[in-house]
Amino acid sequence: MLAALLINRVPKTGEVRSFGFRREIRMSSKKKERDMARRVVLDEECCVGCGSCAELCPDVFEMDEDTEKAHVILVEGGSEECIEEAIASCPSECISWEE
């Protein structure tokens, strides 16, 4: 099991909004192989810039200050649970998995 310190910052000012710890449980080798074949994809054209994905999964998504839209910074993905939550919370349904 791994633990990570998460720091959530306000995009434009860099001010710390919140922080916490996240625990990750190591996956079985079959699950790793399956997940390594998948990539997380975000259609930036349909993104409305709400920032929920970047807030939920800051290790995978980030807000672009110029376009004010989210983009993927870790295409291999991070925590599957976190990404699934980001997919479910996206109001424009522009986040998905790609095989």
Buried (B, 14 or more C-beta within 10 A) or exposed (E): EEEEEEEEBEBEEEEEEEEEEBEEEEEEEEEEEEBEEBBBEBEBEEBEEBBBBBBBBBBBBBBBEEEEBBBBEBEEBBBBEBBBBBBEEBEEEBBBBEE
